């Protein structure tokens, strides 16, 4: 887990000196910049502003390496610790992520089911903001592979699970970067 520092009350000359040690390594800073540039061409301005806020706040980057078939329990992030806007970059294997309304209201889907499953192909970027972020639990079922259908290619089949690296970025709320208490 990597943490980038938020704004500070230190004098500007000290801030300039510390710019090189923000807590986020240079490779991750370069990745964030590249993701921002891609998002600016693909997403609404409002969404980009949530993900790449110019106001310096504490950012958390989580790098997880998942063995083939590993899952993630369905969850919604803690609203008292994290701000709106989260992204997840999937590298290596693709995976199916499932979404379900947290308030148990029925979700209108083509199949009439309450849960919606989305294939996240390798090198894909998932972005959640607003209702998608706070009203839908998301998770990945532990299984050896996923049944995937590509309507454009008129093909379907089992995609065997392989090693997957996910890089997740989100903003911390004021004070959420402090562990413990006084």
Secondary structure, DSSP 4 states (H G I P E B T S, - for coil): -EEE-----S-HHHHHHHGGGSSS-HHHHHHHHHHHHHHHHHS-HHHHHHHT-SS---EEEEEEEE-TT--EEEE---TTTEEEEEEEEEEES-EEEEEEETT-PPP--TT--SEEEEEE-TTEEEEE-HHHHHTEEEEE---SEEEEEETTTTEEEEEE---EEEEEEEEEPTTTT--S--
